[in-house]
Structure formats: C-alpha cells, structure tokens
C-alpha cells in the first residue's frame, strides 16, 4: 500500500472506535509518518474533549496529606488521615 493510500485509508478511520483491525490495516497505520499520527490523535482527542481545558494535578507531601481526591490506595488522601 502506498503512502497516499495509507493516508486516505486512515482519514476514513479517524474518530471511529474499532475492535476488528486486520493486520494490514495495523501495518498501514505503523507506516504513517509520526507527525501525521500525532495530528490524527489530537484530532480524535478534540472530538471528545475541550481543547482549551487543562487538567491540573498536584502531588502533596505524604507528611502534610490533605489531597482532595478520595483514592483509597493513596496515603495522601484526606480520607485516609
């Protein structure tokens, strides 16, 4: 499959969730240039998430604790104090 065919093939698949990939389709995706893969990943991400929002995460000292998240496994959780 040529690069032009690979690009047109992967254009048709952008945004679709699939579980029935053939080996040739996977090979075609692996042959795409890396910047093209990044562009396509960003395009799919923007279909499902607001591109202007940024998730901010913080790590607190275990000694100070008080993280607002309730992760039962995490010793930093305010609920575990």
C-alpha positions as CSV (number, residue, x, y, z in Angstrom):
1,X,0.0,0.0,0.0
2,X,1.4,3.4,-0.9
3,X,1.7,6.3,1.5
4,X,-1.1,8.2,-0.4
5,X,-3.4,5.1,0.0
6,X,-2.4,4.8,3.7
7,X,-3.3,8.4,4.3
8,X,-6.6,8.2,2.6
9,X,-7.4,4.9,4.4
10,X,-6.6,6.4,7.8
11,X,-8.6,9.5,7.0
12,X,-11.6,7.3,6.7
13,X,-11.0,5.8,10.2
14,X,-10.4,9.0,12.2
15,X,-12.8,9.1,15.2
16,X,-14.1,5.6,14.8
17,X,-13.7,3.1,17.7
18,X,-12.9,-0.3,16.2
19,X,-12.0,-3.7,17.6
20,X,-11.7,-5.6,14.3
21,X,-8.4,-4.3,12.8
22,X,-6.8,-6.5,10.2
23,X,-3.0,-7.0,10.3
24,X,-2.7,-5.0,7.0
25,X,-4.6,-2.1,8.5
26,X,-2.3,-2.0,11.5
27,X,0.7,-2.2,9.3
28,X,-0.6,0.7,7.3
29,X,-1.0,2.8,10.5
30,X,2.5,1.9,11.6
31,X,3.8,3.1,8.2
32,X,2.4,6.6,8.6
33,X,4.8,9.4,9.5
34,X,5.0,10.2,13.2
35,X,3.8,13.8,12.8
36,X,0.7,12.5,10.9
37,X,-0.1,10.1,13.8
38,X,0.2,12.9,16.3
39,X,-2.1,15.1,14.3
40,X,-4.7,12.4,14.0
41,X,-4.5,11.6,17.7
42,X,-5.0,15.3,18.5
43,X,-8.0,15.5,16.1
44,X,-9.7,12.5,17.7
45,X,-9.0,13.9,21.2
46,X,-10.6,17.2,20.2
47,X,-13.7,15.4,19.1
48,X,-14.2,14.2,22.6
49,X,-12.6,16.8,24.9
50,X,-12.4,20.6,25.1
51,X,-9.0,21.6,23.7
52,X,-9.0,24.7,25.8
53,X,-9.2,22.9,29.2
54,X,-6.2,21.7,31.0
55,X,-6.3,19.1,33.8
56,X,-4.1,20.2,36.7
57,X,-2.8,17.5,39.1
58,X,-0.7,18.0,42.2
59,X,1.2,15.8,44.5
60,X,1.3,16.7,48.1
61,X,3.8,15.6,50.7
62,X,2.7,12.4,52.4
63,X,3.5,14.1,55.7
64,X,1.1,17.0,55.1
65,X,-1.6,15.0,53.4
66,X,-4.9,16.5,52.6
67,X,-5.3,15.7,49.0
68,X,-9.0,16.3,48.0
69,X,-9.2,13.1,45.9
70,X,-10.6,10.0,47.6
71,X,-8.2,7.4,46.3
72,X,-8.4,4.6,48.8
73,X,-5.0,3.3,47.9
74,X,-3.2,6.6,48.3
75,X,-1.7,7.7,51.6
76,X,-2.1,11.4,50.6
77,X,-5.8,11.2,50.5
78,X,-7.6,13.4,53.1
79,X,-9.9,10.5,53.8
80,X,-7.1,8.3,54.9
81,X,-5.9,10.7,57.6
